[in-house]
């Protein structure tokens, strides 16, 4: 089509007519005189618009998905990292609270015994024939071999090997472990020996054995044991709780007497421990032992009372119930 003057005039006229119709339709609103024409256009061109939209929309969505995919992946990765960070923070906060509570108990135990300690954490357990654990302090922290290791509950063992940043602890349950010990109250002495890992898995066995040096000395189930202390306070300082007598072997006429001990420390879940870097000035004796549990109070039944029959205050004595007089009658007879 040639761009002539007549063509431009016709095109201008059509534009004016279109604008005029749009203005009239807009101002008329629902009562527009062109409403019928508008409905006719919608009926004619509506299916065409829907068909073209059905064709174009998937293409547009696919294009948008392709262009937005890297951004969505980055957002998903960012959200995943944020969630992981939050989970780690929650886990760390939970662990920090647990460790803080353990440290508080540990400091309380050390304070009662007068021990100077260096806190540590168990980082691994030995896999060989010995019952050992590795802690995260060493010679840089002033740790030396043959120092006592304890937890808030009681004796853990002694340091056997020391590195710059870690140390190896031989547990009290090891079969080569031998600890000078003393019974509470009676002060009778003996030796606590480890029985190895067989006593750590339950099954009714105890991981410690106590040899009482005086076979005739009194010993009872429930009696508690503490460390006696070594010469020079190494490897064991005095007064550290060890455990409770759980079973006593019958006397066999030997020079010693054997009992089996349940330790205060749970060796299968060691976490926060402490190395005693300086012994107490005086033997704490039984001061570090936890308070004895109170025996359960059994209620005594009150004696039953037999209810006595009580006379009703409203009851009256009947004539039949009164006793009859046995004295002679005073009434005159017929012959008088």
C-alpha positions in Angstrom: 0.0 0.0 0.0 1.4 3.3 -1.0 1.9 6.1 1.5 -0.2 8.8 -0.2 -2.0 11.8 1.1 -5.3 10.0 0.8 -4.1 7.0 2.8 -2.9 9.3 5.6 -6.3 11.1 5.7 -8.2 7.8 5.9 -5.9 6.5 8.7 -6.3 9.7 10.6 -10.1 9.6 10.2 -10.1 6.0 11.5 -8.0 7.0 14.6 -10.4 9.9 15.3 -13.4 7.6 15.1 -11.8 5.0 17.3 -10.9 7.6 20.0 -14.4 9.0 19.8 -15.9 5.5 20.3 -13.6 4.7 23.2 -14.5 8.0 24.9 -18.2 7.5 24.4 -18.0 3.9 25.7 -15.8 4.8 28.7 -18.1 7.7 29.8 -21.2 5.6 29.2 -20.1 2.9 31.6 -22.7 0.1 31.9 -25.2 2.2 30.0 -22.9 2.8 27.1 -24.7 3.0 23.7 -21.8 1.0 22.3 -22.3 -1.9 24.7 -23.7 -4.2 22.0 -20.8 -3.5 19.7 -18.4 -4.2 22.6 -20.1 -7.5 23.4 -20.0 -8.4 19.7 -16.2 -7.7 19.6 -15.7 -9.8 22.7 -17.7 -12.7 21.2 -15.7 -12.6 18.0 -12.2 -11.9 19.2 -12.4 -13.6 22.6 -11.7 -17.2 21.3 -8.8 -15.8 19.3 -7.3 -14.2 22.3 -7.7 -17.4 24.4 -6.2 -19.6 21.7 -3.2 -17.3 21.3 -2.8 -17.1 25.1 -2.8 -20.9 25.4 0.0 -21.0 22.8 2.0 -18.1 24.1 1.7 -18.7 27.9 3.6 -22.1 28.1 6.4 -20.6 25.9 6.5 -17.6 28.2 6.5 -19.7 31.4 9.3 -21.9 30.0 11.3 -18.9 29.1 10.8 -17.4 32.6 11.7 -20.7 34.2 14.9 -20.9 32.2 15.9 -17.3 32.9 14.9 -17.6 36.6 16.4 -21.1 37.3 19.8 -19.9 38.4 18.3 -17.4 40.8 15.9 -19.9 42.3 18.7 -22.4 42.8 20.8 -19.8 44.5 17.9 -18.9 46.7 17.2 -22.5 47.6 20.9 -23.1 48.3 21.0 -20.0 50.5 17.9 -21.1 52.4 19.4 -24.5 52.9 22.7 -23.0 54.3 20.7 -20.8 56.6 18.7 -23.7 57.9 21.9 -25.7 58.5 23.5 -22.8 60.3 20.4 -22.4 62.5 20.4 -26.1 63.3 24.1 -25.9 64.2 23.5 -22.9 66.4 20.7 -24.7 68.2 22.8 -27.8 68.7 25.8 -25.7 69.8 23.7 -23.8 72.3 22.3 -27.0 73.7 25.8 -28.5 74.0 27.0 -25.3 75.6 24.3 -25.5 78.2 25.0 -29.1 79.0 28.8 -28.5 79.2 28.2 -25.4 81.4 26.1 -27.5 83.8 28.7 -30.2 83.9 31.5 -27.7 84.5 29.4 -26.1 87.3 29.0 -29.5 89.0 32.7 -30.3 88.5 33.8 -27.1 90.1 31.5 -27.7 93.0 33.0 -31.2 93.5 36.6 -29.9 93.2 35.8 -27.1 95.6 34.5 -29.4 98.3 37.7 -31.5 98.1 40.1 -28.6 97.8 41.4 -29.8 94.5 43.0 -27.5 92.0 41.9 -28.7 88.6 42.2 -28.2 84.9 39.0 -28.9 82.9 39.2 -31.0 79.8 37.0 -32.8 77.4 37.1 -36.5 76.3 37.7 -36.5 72.5 38.1 -40.2 71.8 38.1 -43.7 73.4 40.9 -46.2 73.2 40.4 -49.1 70.8 43.2 -51.4 72.1 43.3 -53.8 75.0 43.4 -51.0 77.6 40.4 -49.1 78.9 41.6 -45.6 78.0 40.3 -42.3 76.7 42.0 -39.2 75.2 41.4 -35.8 76.5 42.1 -32.4 74.8 44.8 -31.0 77.2 48.4 -31.9 77.4 51.9 -30.6 78.5 51.1 -27.1 77.2 48.4 -26.9 79.9 50.7 -28.2 82.6 49.5 -31.8 82.5 51.9 -34.5 83.6 51.8 -38.2 83.8 50.3 -39.9 87.0 47.9 -37.1 87.7 44.4 -37.9 88.9 41.5 -37.5 86.5 38.0 -37.0 87.9 34.5 -35.9 86.9 31.7 -34.3 88.8 30.6 -37.7 90.0 33.9 -39.2 91.1 37.1 -40.9 90.0 37.8 -41.5 86.3 41.4 -42.7 86.3 44.9 -41.4 85.9 47.0 -39.8 83.2 49.5 -42.3 81.6 50.8 -40.5 78.5 51.1 -36.8 77.8 51.4 -35.0 74.4 51.7 -31.3 73.7 47.9 -30.9 73.3 46.4 -34.2 74.3 46.8 -36.8 77.1 45.8 -40.5 77.5 43.9 -41.5 80.6 43.8 -45.0 82.0 40.3 -45.6 83.3 39.7 -47.0 86.8 37.9 -50.0 85.1 41.1 -51.2 83.4 42.3 -54.6 84.6 45.8 -53.2 85.4 44.3 -50.4 87.5 44.9 -50.7 91.2 43.7 -47.9 93.6 44.3 -47.5 97.3 40.8 -47.0 98.8 39.0 -46.5 102.1 35.5 -47.3 103.3 33.4 -44.4 104.6 32.6 -44.3 108.3 34.8 -47.3 109.3 37.9 -46.0 107.5 39.0 -49.5 106.7 41.4 -49.6 103.8 41.6 -51.8 100.7 42.4 -51.9 97.0 39.9 -51.2 94.2 40.8 -53.1 91.0 39.3 -52.8 87.5 37.6 -55.8 85.9 37.9 -54.6 82.3 35.2 -53.8 79.8 33.0 -56.8 80.7 31.5 -54.8 83.6 30.6 -51.8 81.4 28.0 -53.4 79.3 25.5 -54.1 82.0 24.3 -57.7 82.5 24.4 -57.4 86.3 28.2 -57.3 86.4 30.1 -54.5 88.2 33.3 -53.1 86.6 35.2 -52.7 90.0 36.3 -55.1 92.7 37.3 -54.1 96.2 39.7 -56.2 98.3 39.3 -55.3 102.0 42.7 -55.9 103.6 41.2 -57.0 107.0 39.0 -59.9 106.3 37.3 -59.5 109.7 36.5 -55.8 109.3 32.9 -54.9 109.0 31.6 -54.1 105.5 28.0 -53.7 104.3 26.1 -53.3 101.0 25.5 -49.6 100.3 28.8 -48.5 101.9 30.7 -46.0 99.8 34.4 -45.9 98.9 36.8 -43.1 98.3 40.4 -42.9 97.3 43.0 -43.3 100.1 45.6 -41.2 98.3 49.1 -42.2 97.0 52.5 -41.3 98.4 53.3 -37.9 97.1 49.6 -37.5 96.0 50.3 -39.2 92.7 48.8 -40.9 90.9 45.8 -40.6 93.1 44.8 -37.8 95.5 42.7 -38.6 98.6 39.0 -38.3 99.1 37.8 -38.8 95.5 34.5 -40.8 95.4 34.8 -44.2 93.7 31.6 -46.1 94.1 29.1 -48.0 96.3 29.4 -51.6 97.5 26.9 -53.6 95.7 27.7 -57.2 96.5 29.9 -58.9 99.1 31.4 -62.4 98.8 31.0 -64.8 101.7 34.1 -65.1 103.9 36.3 -68.0 102.8 39.0 -67.9 105.4 41.3 -65.9 103.3 43.4 -63.0 104.5 41.3 -60.5 102.5 37.6 -60.1 101.7 36.1 -59.2 98.4 33.3 -56.9 97.4 32.0 -55.7 94.1 31.5 -52.0 93.6 29.2 -49.9 91.3 31.1 -46.8 90.3 29.7 -43.3 90.6 31.1 -42.4 87.2 29.3 -43.7 84.0 32.4 -44.7 82.0 30.4 -45.2 78.7 29.4 -41.6 78.5 32.4 -39.5 79.6 32.4 -36.0 78.4 33.7 -33.1 80.6 36.4 -34.2 83.1 39.2 -32.5 85.1 42.8 -33.2 85.8 43.9 -32.6 89.4 47.0 -30.4 88.9 47.4 -29.8 92.7 46.3 -32.0 95.6 44.3 -30.7 98.6 46.1 -29.3 101.6 44.4 -31.7 103.9 42.7 -35.0 103.3 39.0 -34.3 102.6 38.0 -37.7 103.9 34.3 -38.2 103.2 33.5 -34.6 102.5 33.3 -35.0 98.7 30.8 -37.9 98.9 27.3 -36.9 97.9 24.6 -36.8 100.6 23.2 -40.1 101.5 19.8 -40.8 100.2 17.1 -40.7 102.8 15.4 -44.1 103.5 11.9 -44.3 102.2 9.3 -43.6 104.9 6.8 -46.5 105.2 3.5 -45.4 106.8 2.5 -47.4 109.9 -1.1 -48.4 110.0 -3.0 -46.9 113.0 -4.6 -49.4 115.4 -8.3 -50.0 114.7 -10.7 -49.1 117.5 -13.8 -51.1 118.2 -16.8 -48.7 118.5 -18.6 -48.9 121.8 -22.4 -49.0 122.0 -23.7 -45.7 123.3 -27.0 -45.2 125.0 -29.3 -42.8 123.1 -30.0 -39.7 125.2 -33.7 -39.9 124.1 -34.3 -43.5 125.3 -36.5 -44.0 128.4 -36.6 -46.9 130.9 -39.8 -49.0 130.6 -41.6 -50.4 133.6 -40.7 -53.9 132.6 -37.1 -52.9 132.7 -37.3 -51.5 136.2 -36.5 -54.0 139.0 -39.5 -55.1 141.1 -39.5 -54.5 144.9 -39.2 -57.6 147.1 -40.5 -55.8 150.3 -43.9 -57.0 151.9 -47.0 -55.2 150.8 -48.4 -52.6 153.1 -52.0 -52.5 151.7 -54.8 -53.6 154.2 -56.3 -57.1 153.8 -60.0 -58.0 153.7 -60.1 -59.2 157.3 -59.0 -56.0 158.9 
